[in-house]
Amino acid sequence: MHGQCQRIGEAAGKIYQALENGSKTLEALAKETHLNDAALFNQAIGWLCREDKLRFEKKGTSSEVTLTTSSAGSCCK
């Protein structure tokens, strides 16, 4: 199980770094980070969300993800 937690943490790090360059749709984020394993990608998104690092905004038919600032709120609040 420890190995899976490490994989999720590494995937979360890739996602976080990609979002430092600005908000992205989930589809673009998965492509940019080369996280082709949907389960791993979703677990990493959940990890960051639980840590209050992400905010989601509906844009048409897509969801855009951005890093939160301390005053912006998160997806889990």
PyMOL Python script that loads the backbone (N, CA, C, O; Angstrom):
from pymol import cmd

cmd.read_pdbstr("""\
ATOM      1  N   MET A   1       0.823  -1.195   0.000  1.00  0.00           N
ATOM      2  CA  MET A   1       0.000   0.000   0.000  1.00  0.00           C
ATOM      3  C   MET A   1       0.868   1.261   0.000  1.00  0.00           C
ATOM      4  O   MET A   1       0.499   2.273  -0.596  1.00  0.00           O
ATOM      5  N   HIS A   2       2.011   1.197   0.663  1.00  0.00           N
ATOM      6  CA  HIS A   2       2.893   2.355   0.718  1.00  0.00           C
ATOM      7  C   HIS A   2       3.314   2.793  -0.678  1.00  0.00           C
ATOM      8  O   HIS A   2       3.416   3.991  -0.942  1.00  0.00           O
ATOM      9  N   GLY A   3       3.557   1.852  -1.565  1.00  0.00           N
ATOM     10  CA  GLY A   3       3.947   2.170  -2.935  1.00  0.00           C
ATOM     11  C   GLY A   3       2.860   2.936  -3.667  1.00  0.00           C
ATOM     12  O   GLY A   3       3.152   3.867  -4.418  1.00  0.00           O
ATOM     13  N   GLN A   4       1.609   2.550  -3.453  1.00  0.00           N
ATOM     14  CA  GLN A   4       0.492   3.246  -4.104  1.00  0.00           C
ATOM     15  C   GLN A   4       0.369   4.672  -3.571  1.00  0.00           C
ATOM     16  O   GLN A   4       0.118   5.599  -4.342  1.00  0.00           O
ATOM     17  N   CYS A   5       0.540   4.854  -2.283  1.00  0.00           N
ATOM     18  CA  CYS A   5       0.492   6.208  -1.712  1.00  0.00           C
ATOM     19  C   CYS A   5       1.600   7.078  -2.301  1.00  0.00           C
ATOM     20  O   CYS A   5       1.393   8.265  -2.551  1.00  0.00           O
ATOM     21  N   GLN A   6       2.750   6.500  -2.517  1.00  0.00           N
ATOM     22  CA  GLN A   6       3.856   7.248  -3.110  1.00  0.00           C
ATOM     23  C   GLN A   6       3.519   7.630  -4.548  1.00  0.00           C
ATOM     24  O   GLN A   6       3.796   8.753  -4.969  1.00  0.00           O
ATOM     25  N   ARG A   7       2.924   6.710  -5.304  1.00  0.00           N
ATOM     26  CA  ARG A   7       2.531   7.005  -6.691  1.00  0.00           C
ATOM     27  C   ARG A   7       1.496   8.127  -6.739  1.00  0.00           C
ATOM     28  O   ARG A   7       1.561   9.007  -7.598  1.00  0.00           O
ATOM     29  N   ILE A   8       0.551   8.087  -5.817  1.00  0.00           N
ATOM     30  CA  ILE A   8      -0.483   9.130  -5.771  1.00  0.00           C
ATOM     31  C   ILE A   8       0.158  10.475  -5.428  1.00  0.00           C
ATOM     32  O   ILE A   8      -0.164  11.493  -6.040  1.00  0.00           O
ATOM     33  N   GLY A   9       1.054  10.477  -4.459  1.00  0.00           N
ATOM     34  CA  GLY A   9       1.741  11.707  -4.074  1.00  0.00           C
ATOM     35  C   GLY A   9       2.571  12.290  -5.210  1.00  0.00           C
ATOM     36  O   GLY A   9       2.594  13.505  -5.408  1.00  0.00           O
ATOM     37  N   GLU A  10       3.248  11.428  -5.951  1.00  0.00           N
ATOM     38  CA  GLU A  10       4.041  11.899  -7.091  1.00  0.00           C
ATOM     39  C   GLU A  10       3.130  12.476  -8.182  1.00  0.00           C
ATOM     40  O   GLU A  10       3.456  13.496  -8.789  1.00  0.00           O
ATOM     41  N   ALA A  11       2.001  11.827  -8.426  1.00  0.00           N
ATOM     42  CA  ALA A  11       1.039  12.321  -9.413  1.00  0.00           C
ATOM     43  C   ALA A  11       0.465  13.665  -8.963  1.00  0.00           C
ATOM     44  O   ALA A  11       0.289  14.572  -9.776  1.00  0.00           O
ATOM     45  N   ALA A  12       0.177  13.788  -7.676  1.00  0.00           N
ATOM     46  CA  ALA A  12      -0.323  15.056  -7.140  1.00  0.00           C
ATOM     47  C   ALA A  12       0.708  16.157  -7.337  1.00  0.00           C
ATOM     48  O   ALA A  12       0.348  17.294  -7.644  1.00  0.00           O
ATOM     49  N   GLY A  13       1.980  15.837  -7.165  1.00  0.00           N
ATOM     50  CA  GLY A  13       3.045  16.815  -7.391  1.00  0.00           C
ATOM     51  C   GLY A  13       3.090  17.279  -8.835  1.00  0.00           C
ATOM     52  O   GLY A  13       3.268  18.469  -9.094  1.00  0.00           O
ATOM     53  N   LYS A  14       2.932  16.360  -9.783  1.00  0.00           N
ATOM     54  CA  LYS A  14       2.897  16.726 -11.202  1.00  0.00           C
ATOM     55  C   LYS A  14       1.725  17.658 -11.502  1.00  0.00           C
ATOM     56  O   LYS A  14       1.866  18.642 -12.228  1.00  0.00           O
ATOM     57  N   ILE A  15       0.581  17.331 -10.936  1.00  0.00           N
ATOM     58  CA  ILE A  15      -0.615  18.147 -11.156  1.00  0.00           C
ATOM     59  C   ILE A  15      -0.409  19.539 -10.568  1.00  0.00           C
ATOM     60  O   ILE A  15      -0.715  20.544 -11.210  1.00  0.00           O
ATOM     61  N   TYR A  16       0.106  19.591  -9.356  1.00  0.00           N
ATOM     62  CA  TYR A  16       0.341  20.877  -8.695  1.00  0.00           C
ATOM     63  C   TYR A  16       1.286  21.744  -9.530  1.00  0.00           C
ATOM     64  O   TYR A  16       1.023  22.928  -9.742  1.00  0.00           O
ATOM     65  N   GLN A  17       2.376  21.158  -9.997  1.00  0.00           N
ATOM     66  CA  GLN A  17       3.344  21.908 -10.802  1.00  0.00           C
ATOM     67  C   GLN A  17       2.717  22.412 -12.093  1.00  0.00           C
ATOM     68  O   GLN A  17       2.981  23.540 -12.508  1.00  0.00           O
ATOM     69  N   ALA A  18       1.902  21.601 -12.725  1.00  0.00           N
ATOM     70  CA  ALA A  18       1.244  22.022 -13.965  1.00  0.00           C
ATOM     71  C   ALA A  18       0.298  23.190 -13.706  1.00  0.00           C
ATOM     72  O   ALA A  18       0.180  24.089 -14.538  1.00  0.00           O
ATOM     73  N   LEU A  19      -0.371  23.183 -12.567  1.00  0.00           N
ATOM     74  CA  LEU A  19      -1.326  24.246 -12.245  1.00  0.00           C
ATOM     75  C   LEU A  19      -0.646  25.530 -11.789  1.00  0.00           C
ATOM     76  O   LEU A  19      -1.284  26.581 -11.735  1.00  0.00           O
ATOM     77  N   GLU A  20       0.631  25.456 -11.463  1.00  0.00           N
ATOM     78  CA  GLU A  20       1.358  26.682 -11.106  1.00  0.00           C
ATOM     79  C   GLU A  20       1.443  27.624 -12.307  1.00  0.00           C
ATOM     80  O   GLU A  20       1.656  28.824 -12.136  1.00  0.00           O
ATOM     81  N   ASN A  21       1.280  27.093 -13.509  1.00  0.00           N
ATOM     82  CA  ASN A  21       1.309  27.899 -14.732  1.00  0.00           C
ATOM     83  C   ASN A  21      -0.069  28.443 -15.100  1.00  0.00           C
ATOM     84  O   ASN A  21      -0.209  29.101 -16.131  1.00  0.00           O
ATOM     85  N   GLY A  22      -1.081  28.186 -14.287  1.00  0.00           N
ATOM     86  CA  GLY A  22      -2.429  28.691 -14.548  1.00  0.00           C
ATOM     87  C   GLY A  22      -3.451  27.578 -14.563  1.00  0.00           C
ATOM     88  O   GLY A  22      -3.111  26.395 -14.578  1.00  0.00           O
ATOM     89  N   SER A  23      -4.720  27.981 -14.560  1.00  0.00           N
ATOM     90  CA  SER A  23      -5.805  27.013 -14.512  1.00  0.00           C
ATOM     91  C   SER A  23      -5.901  26.233 -15.817  1.00  0.00           C
ATOM     92  O   SER A  23      -5.480  26.694 -16.879  1.00  0.00           O
ATOM     93  N   LYS A  24      -6.474  25.027 -15.699  1.00  0.00           N
ATOM     94  CA  LYS A  24      -6.606  24.135 -16.848  1.00  0.00           C
ATOM     95  C   LYS A  24      -7.865  23.293 -16.687  1.00  0.00           C
ATOM     96  O   LYS A  24      -8.363  23.097 -15.579  1.00  0.00           O
ATOM     97  N   THR A  25      -8.366  22.801 -17.809  1.00  0.00           N
ATOM     98  CA  THR A  25      -9.452  21.832 -17.723  1.00  0.00           C
ATOM     99  C   THR A  25      -8.860  20.514 -17.238  1.00  0.00           C
ATOM    100  O   THR A  25      -7.654  20.291 -17.338  1.00  0.00           O
ATOM    101  N   LEU A  26      -9.710  19.652 -16.719  1.00  0.00           N
ATOM    102  CA  LEU A  26      -9.232  18.347 -16.266  1.00  0.00           C
ATOM    103  C   LEU A  26      -8.606  17.571 -17.423  1.00  0.00           C
ATOM    104  O   LEU A  26      -7.590  16.899 -17.248  1.00  0.00           O
ATOM    105  N   GLU A  27      -9.212  17.667 -18.597  1.00  0.00           N
ATOM    106  CA  GLU A  27      -8.690  16.953 -19.763  1.00  0.00           C
ATOM    107  C   GLU A  27      -7.295  17.452 -20.129  1.00  0.00           C
ATOM    108  O   GLU A  27      -6.392  16.649 -20.365  1.00  0.00           O
ATOM    109  N   ALA A  28      -7.111  18.769 -20.176  1.00  0.00           N
ATOM    110  CA  ALA A  28      -5.809  19.346 -20.509  1.00  0.00           C
ATOM    111  C   ALA A  28      -4.776  18.999 -19.443  1.00  0.00           C
ATOM    112  O   ALA A  28      -3.611  18.753 -19.755  1.00  0.00           O
ATOM    113  N   LEU A  29      -5.204  18.981 -18.198  1.00  0.00           N
ATOM    114  CA  LEU A  29      -4.308  18.670 -17.093  1.00  0.00           C
ATOM    115  C   LEU A  29      -3.812  17.223 -17.181  1.00  0.00           C
ATOM    116  O   LEU A  29      -2.629  16.956 -16.971  1.00  0.00           O
ATOM    117  N   ALA A  30      -4.707  16.304 -17.487  1.00  0.00           N
ATOM    118  CA  ALA A  30      -4.316  14.899 -17.623  1.00  0.00           C
ATOM    119  C   ALA A  30      -3.334  14.732 -18.782  1.00  0.00           C
ATOM    120  O   ALA A  30      -2.366  13.978 -18.678  1.00  0.00           O
ATOM    121  N   LYS A  31      -3.586  15.434 -19.882  1.00  0.00           N
ATOM    122  CA  LYS A  31      -2.686  15.351 -21.045  1.00  0.00           C
ATOM    123  C   LYS A  31      -1.318  15.932 -20.728  1.00  0.00           C
ATOM    124  O   LYS A  31      -0.290  15.322 -21.025  1.00  0.00           O
ATOM    125  N   GLU A  32      -1.312  17.112 -20.126  1.00  0.00           N
ATOM    126  CA  GLU A  32      -0.036  17.794 -19.847  1.00  0.00           C
ATOM    127  C   GLU A  32       0.838  17.018 -18.871  1.00  0.00           C
ATOM    128  O   GLU A  32       2.063  17.012 -18.997  1.00  0.00           O
ATOM    129  N   THR A  33       0.214  16.371 -17.907  1.00  0.00           N
ATOM    130  CA  THR A  33       0.975  15.643 -16.890  1.00  0.00           C
ATOM    131  C   THR A  33       1.276  14.204 -17.308  1.00  0.00           C
ATOM    132  O   THR A  33       2.011  13.494 -16.621  1.00  0.00           O
ATOM    133  N   HIS A  34       0.708  13.779 -18.435  1.00  0.00           N
ATOM    134  CA  HIS A  34       0.905  12.417 -18.942  1.00  0.00           C
ATOM    135  C   HIS A  34       0.430  11.366 -17.943  1.00  0.00           C
ATOM    136  O   HIS A  34       0.980  10.267 -17.870  1.00  0.00           O
ATOM    137  N   LEU A  35      -0.602  11.720 -17.174  1.00  0.00           N
ATOM    138  CA  LEU A  35      -1.182  10.765 -16.230  1.00  0.00           C
ATOM    139  C   LEU A  35      -2.337  10.066 -16.938  1.00  0.00           C
ATOM    140  O   LEU A  35      -3.481  10.517 -16.884  1.00  0.00           O
ATOM    141  N   ASN A  36      -2.018   8.958 -17.604  1.00  0.00           N
ATOM    142  CA  ASN A  36      -2.986   8.234 -18.418  1.00  0.00           C
ATOM    143  C   ASN A  36      -3.838   7.260 -17.620  1.00  0.00           C
ATOM    144  O   ASN A  36      -4.868   6.794 -18.108  1.00  0.00           O
ATOM    145  N   ASP A  37      -3.424   6.952 -16.411  1.00  0.00           N
ATOM    146  CA  ASP A  37      -4.187   6.068 -15.532  1.00  0.00           C
ATOM    147  C   ASP A  37      -5.258   6.915 -14.845  1.00  0.00           C
ATOM    148  O   ASP A  37      -4.955   7.702 -13.948  1.00  0.00           O
ATOM    149  N   ALA A  38      -6.510   6.751 -15.271  1.00  0.00           N
ATOM    150  CA  ALA A  38      -7.602   7.595 -14.770  1.00  0.00           C
ATOM    151  C   ALA A  38      -7.766   7.474 -13.255  1.00  0.00           C
ATOM    152  O   ALA A  38      -8.023   8.470 -12.579  1.00  0.00           O
ATOM    153  N   ALA A  39      -7.620   6.281 -12.726  1.00  0.00           N
ATOM    154  CA  ALA A  39      -7.767   6.098 -11.277  1.00  0.00           C
ATOM    155  C   ALA A  39      -6.688   6.861 -10.527  1.00  0.00           C
ATOM    156  O   ALA A  39      -6.975   7.533  -9.536  1.00  0.00           O
ATOM    157  N   LEU A  40      -5.454   6.763 -10.991  1.00  0.00           N
ATOM    158  CA  LEU A  40      -4.348   7.473 -10.346  1.00  0.00           C
ATOM    159  C   LEU A  40      -4.551   8.982 -10.449  1.00  0.00           C
ATOM    160  O   LEU A  40      -4.340   9.703  -9.473  1.00  0.00           O
ATOM    161  N   PHE A  41      -4.957   9.462 -11.611  1.00  0.00           N
ATOM    162  CA  PHE A  41      -5.215  10.886 -11.810  1.00  0.00           C
ATOM    163  C   PHE A  41      -6.292  11.375 -10.836  1.00  0.00           C
ATOM    164  O   PHE A  41      -6.120  12.405 -10.183  1.00  0.00           O
ATOM    165  N   ASN A  42      -7.389  10.643 -10.742  1.00  0.00           N
ATOM    166  CA  ASN A  42      -8.486  11.045  -9.850  1.00  0.00           C
ATOM    167  C   ASN A  42      -8.085  10.988  -8.385  1.00  0.00           C
ATOM    168  O   ASN A  42      -8.504  11.834  -7.595  1.00  0.00           O
ATOM    169  N   GLN A  43      -7.280  10.005  -8.017  1.00  0.00           N
ATOM    170  CA  GLN A  43      -6.802   9.928  -6.631  1.00  0.00           C
ATOM    171  C   GLN A  43      -5.905  11.116  -6.305  1.00  0.00           C
ATOM    172  O   GLN A  43      -5.979  11.668  -5.207  1.00  0.00           O
ATOM    173  N   ALA A  44      -5.068  11.507  -7.243  1.00  0.00           N
ATOM    174  CA  ALA A  44      -4.178  12.655  -7.028  1.00  0.00           C
ATOM    175  C   ALA A  44      -4.979  13.949  -6.925  1.00  0.00           C
ATOM    176  O   ALA A  44      -4.675  14.806  -6.096  1.00  0.00           O
ATOM    177  N   ILE A  45      -6.005  14.092  -7.770  1.00  0.00           N
ATOM    178  CA  ILE A  45      -6.890  15.264  -7.690  1.00  0.00           C
ATOM    179  C   ILE A  45      -7.565  15.292  -6.316  1.00  0.00           C
ATOM    180  O   ILE A  45      -7.643  16.342  -5.679  1.00  0.00           O
ATOM    181  N   GLY A  46      -8.048  14.143  -5.868  1.00  0.00           N
ATOM    182  CA  GLY A  46      -8.682  14.046  -4.552  1.00  0.00           C
ATOM    183  C   GLY A  46      -7.724  14.400  -3.425  1.00  0.00           C
ATOM    184  O   GLY A  46      -8.111  15.074  -2.470  1.00  0.00           O
ATOM    185  N   TRP A  47      -6.505  13.961  -3.525  1.00  0.00           N
ATOM    186  CA  TRP A  47      -5.464  14.257  -2.522  1.00  0.00           C
ATOM    187  C   TRP A  47      -5.302  15.772  -2.404  1.00  0.00           C
ATOM    188  O   TRP A  47      -5.348  16.329  -1.307  1.00  0.00           O
ATOM    189  N   LEU A  48      -5.109  16.436  -3.560  1.00  0.00           N
ATOM    190  CA  LEU A  48      -4.904  17.884  -3.551  1.00  0.00           C
ATOM    191  C   LEU A  48      -6.145  18.626  -3.074  1.00  0.00           C
ATOM    192  O   LEU A  48      -6.047  19.634  -2.374  1.00  0.00           O
ATOM    193  N   CYS A  49      -7.297  18.128  -3.453  1.00  0.00           N
ATOM    194  CA  CYS A  49      -8.542  18.761  -3.012  1.00  0.00           C
ATOM    195  C   CYS A  49      -8.693  18.651  -1.496  1.00  0.00           C
ATOM    196  O   CYS A  49      -9.055  19.617  -0.824  1.00  0.00           O
ATOM    197  N   ARG A  50      -8.416  17.486  -0.980  1.00  0.00           N
ATOM    198  CA  ARG A  50      -8.534  17.269   0.463  1.00  0.00           C
ATOM    199  C   ARG A  50      -7.568  18.163   1.242  1.00  0.00           C
ATOM    200  O   ARG A  50      -7.846  18.540   2.380  1.00  0.00           O
ATOM    201  N   GLU A  51      -6.442  18.497   0.630  1.00  0.00           N
ATOM    202  CA  GLU A  51      -5.471  19.400   1.252  1.00  0.00           C
ATOM    203  C   GLU A  51      -5.802  20.869   0.988  1.00  0.00           C
ATOM    204  O   GLU A  51      -4.995  21.753   1.273  1.00  0.00           O
ATOM    205  N   ASP A  52      -6.991  21.122   0.442  1.00  0.00           N
ATOM    206  CA  ASP A  52      -7.462  22.488   0.150  1.00  0.00           C
ATOM    207  C   ASP A  52      -6.552  23.224  -0.829  1.00  0.00           C
ATOM    208  O   ASP A  52      -6.329  24.427  -0.695  1.00  0.00           O
ATOM    209  N   LYS A  53      -6.029  22.497  -1.812  1.00  0.00           N
ATOM    210  CA  LYS A  53      -5.124  23.095  -2.798  1.00  0.00           C
ATOM    211  C   LYS A  53      -5.825  23.453  -4.106  1.00  0.00           C
ATOM    212  O   LYS A  53      -5.276  24.207  -4.910  1.00  0.00           O
ATOM    213  N   LEU A  54      -7.048  22.916  -4.336  1.00  0.00           N
ATOM    214  CA  LEU A  54      -7.712  23.093  -5.624  1.00  0.00           C
ATOM    215  C   LEU A  54      -9.070  23.775  -5.505  1.00  0.00           C
ATOM    216  O   LEU A  54      -9.762  23.694  -4.490  1.00  0.00           O
ATOM    217  N   ARG A  55      -9.411  24.450  -6.594  1.00  0.00           N
ATOM    218  CA  ARG A  55     -10.741  25.039  -6.737  1.00  0.00           C
ATOM    219  C   ARG A  55     -11.229  24.674  -8.134  1.00  0.00           C
ATOM    220  O   ARG A  55     -10.461  24.734  -9.095  1.00  0.00           O
ATOM    221  N   PHE A  56     -12.492  24.300  -8.252  1.00  0.00           N
ATOM    222  CA  PHE A  56     -13.084  23.920  -9.527  1.00  0.00           C
ATOM    223  C   PHE A  56     -14.098  24.975  -9.952  1.00  0.00           C
ATOM    224  O   PHE A  56     -14.821  25.536  -9.129  1.00  0.00           O
ATOM    225  N   GLU A  57     -14.132  25.228 -11.249  1.00  0.00           N
ATOM    226  CA  GLU A  57     -15.110  26.152 -11.798  1.00  0.00           C
ATOM    227  C   GLU A  57     -15.648  25.558 -13.095  1.00  0.00           C
ATOM    228  O   GLU A  57     -14.885  25.123 -13.958  1.00  0.00           O
ATOM    229  N   LYS A  58     -16.962  25.548 -13.216  1.00  0.00           N
ATOM    230  CA  LYS A  58     -17.597  25.012 -14.416  1.00  0.00           C
ATOM    231  C   LYS A  58     -17.423  26.006 -15.551  1.00  0.00           C
ATOM    232  O   LYS A  58     -17.761  27.180 -15.401  1.00  0.00           O
ATOM    233  N   LYS A  59     -16.902  25.553 -16.683  1.00  0.00           N
ATOM    234  CA  LYS A  59     -16.704  26.369 -17.883  1.00  0.00           C
ATOM    235  C   LYS A  59     -17.359  25.628 -19.039  1.00  0.00           C
ATOM    236  O   LYS A  59     -16.744  24.745 -19.636  1.00  0.00           O
ATOM    237  N   GLY A  60     -18.593  25.978 -19.357  1.00  0.00           N
ATOM    238  CA  GLY A  60     -19.308  25.269 -20.411  1.00  0.00           C
ATOM    239  C   GLY A  60     -19.558  23.836 -19.993  1.00  0.00           C
ATOM    240  O   GLY A  60     -20.186  23.580 -18.966  1.00  0.00           O
ATOM    241  N   THR A  61     -19.067  22.908 -20.788  1.00  0.00           N
ATOM    242  CA  THR A  61     -19.249  21.493 -20.466  1.00  0.00           C
ATOM    243  C   THR A  61     -18.049  20.914 -19.725  1.00  0.00           C
ATOM    244  O   THR A  61     -18.046  19.729 -19.391  1.00  0.00           O
ATOM    245  N   SER A  62     -17.040  21.722 -19.466  1.00  0.00           N
ATOM    246  CA  SER A  62     -15.826  21.262 -18.787  1.00  0.00           C
ATOM    247  C   SER A  62     -15.716  21.871 -17.398  1.00  0.00           C
ATOM    248  O   SER A  62     -16.392  22.847 -17.071  1.00  0.00           O
ATOM    249  N   SER A  63     -14.863  21.282 -16.603  1.00  0.00           N
ATOM    250  CA  SER A  63     -14.508  21.842 -15.306  1.00  0.00           C
ATOM    251  C   SER A  63     -13.083  22.347 -15.392  1.00  0.00           C
ATOM    252  O   SER A  63     -12.192  21.639 -15.862  1.00  0.00           O
ATOM    253  N   GLU A  64     -12.869  23.573 -14.937  1.00  0.00           N
ATOM    254  CA  GLU A  64     -11.525  24.133 -14.909  1.00  0.00           C
ATOM    255  C   GLU A  64     -11.015  24.071 -13.479  1.00  0.00           C
ATOM    256  O   GLU A  64     -11.741  24.358 -12.528  1.00  0.00           O
ATOM    257  N   VAL A  65      -9.757  23.691 -13.347  1.00  0.00           N
ATOM    258  CA  VAL A  65      -9.134  23.531 -12.035  1.00  0.00           C
ATOM    259  C   VAL A  65      -8.061  24.592 -11.881  1.00  0.00           C
ATOM    260  O   VAL A  65      -7.312  24.877 -12.816  1.00  0.00           O
ATOM    261  N   THR A  66      -7.995  25.169 -10.701  1.00  0.00           N
ATOM    262  CA  THR A  66      -6.953  26.145 -10.404  1.00  0.00           C
ATOM    263  C   THR A  66      -6.458  25.910  -8.982  1.00  0.00           C
ATOM    264  O   THR A  66      -7.165  25.326  -8.160  1.00  0.00           O
ATOM    265  N   LEU A  67      -5.255  26.362  -8.700  1.00  0.00           N
ATOM    266  CA  LEU A  67      -4.738  26.296  -7.335  1.00  0.00           C
ATOM    267  C   LEU A  67      -5.438  27.351  -6.506  1.00  0.00           C
ATOM    268  O   LEU A  67      -5.739  28.438  -6.998  1.00  0.00           O
ATOM    269  N   THR A  68      -5.694  27.038  -5.266  1.00  0.00           N
ATOM    270  CA  THR A  68      -6.345  27.989  -4.385  1.00  0.00           C
ATOM    271  C   THR A  68      -5.318  28.933  -3.784  1.00  0.00           C
ATOM    272  O   THR A  68      -4.132  28.616  -3.682  1.00  0.00           O
ATOM    273  N   THR A  69      -5.800  30.085  -3.395  1.00  0.00           N
ATOM    274  CA  THR A  69      -5.020  30.979  -2.561  1.00  0.00           C
ATOM    275  C   THR A  69      -5.640  30.866  -1.174  1.00  0.00           C
ATOM    276  O   THR A  69      -6.734  30.322  -1.027  1.00  0.00           O
ATOM    277  N   SER A  70      -4.978  31.354  -0.195  1.00  0.00           N
ATOM    278  CA  SER A  70      -5.477  31.198   1.165  1.00  0.00           C
ATOM    279  C   SER A  70      -6.867  31.800   1.352  1.00  0.00           C
ATOM    280  O   SER A  70      -7.618  31.341   2.213  1.00  0.00           O
ATOM    281  N   SER A  71      -7.226  32.811   0.570  1.00  0.00           N
ATOM    282  CA  SER A  71      -8.522  33.468   0.749  1.00  0.00           C
ATOM    283  C   SER A  71      -9.562  33.016  -0.268  1.00  0.00           C
ATOM    284  O   SER A  71     -10.722  33.415  -0.170  1.00  0.00           O
ATOM    285  N   ALA A  72      -9.176  32.189  -1.248  1.00  0.00           N
ATOM    286  CA  ALA A  72     -10.082  31.834  -2.335  1.00  0.00           C
ATOM    287  C   ALA A  72     -11.019  30.679  -2.007  1.00  0.00           C
ATOM    288  O   ALA A  72     -12.011  30.487  -2.710  1.00  0.00           O
ATOM    289  N   GLY A  73     -10.746  29.927  -0.994  1.00  0.00           N
ATOM    290  CA  GLY A  73     -11.574  28.761  -0.720  1.00  0.00           C
ATOM    291  C   GLY A  73     -11.126  27.585  -1.558  1.00  0.00           C
ATOM    292  O   GLY A  73     -10.240  27.709  -2.403  1.00  0.00           O
ATOM    293  N   SER A  74     -11.744  26.444  -1.318  1.00  0.00           N
ATOM    294  CA  SER A  74     -11.328  25.247  -2.037  1.00  0.00           C
ATOM    295  C   SER A  74     -12.536  24.439  -2.440  1.00  0.00           C
ATOM    296  O   SER A  74     -13.677  24.843  -2.212  1.00  0.00           O
ATOM    297  N   CYS A  75     -12.280  23.298  -3.038  1.00  0.00           N
ATOM    298  CA  CYS A  75     -13.365  22.428  -3.486  1.00  0.00           C
ATOM    299  C   CYS A  75     -14.003  21.679  -2.323  1.00  0.00           C
ATOM    300  O   CYS A  75     -15.117  21.174  -2.464  1.00  0.00           O
ATOM    301  N   CYS A  76     -13.353  21.598  -1.220  1.00  0.00           N
ATOM    302  CA  CYS A  76     -13.844  20.774  -0.110  1.00  0.00           C
ATOM    303  C   CYS A  76     -14.561  21.575   0.971  1.00  0.00           C
ATOM    304  O   CYS A  76     -14.980  21.000   1.976  1.00  0.00           O
ATOM    305  N   LYS A  77     -14.709  22.846   0.797  1.00  0.00           N
ATOM    306  CA  LYS A  77     -15.359  23.677   1.823  1.00  0.00           C
ATOM    307  C   LYS A  77     -16.741  24.056   1.368  1.00  0.00           C
ATOM    308  O   LYS A  77     -17.457  24.755   2.086  1.00  0.00           O
TER     309      LYS A  77
END
""", "prot")
cmd.dss("prot")
cmd.show_as("cartoon", "prot")
cmd.util.cbc("prot")
cmd.orient("prot")
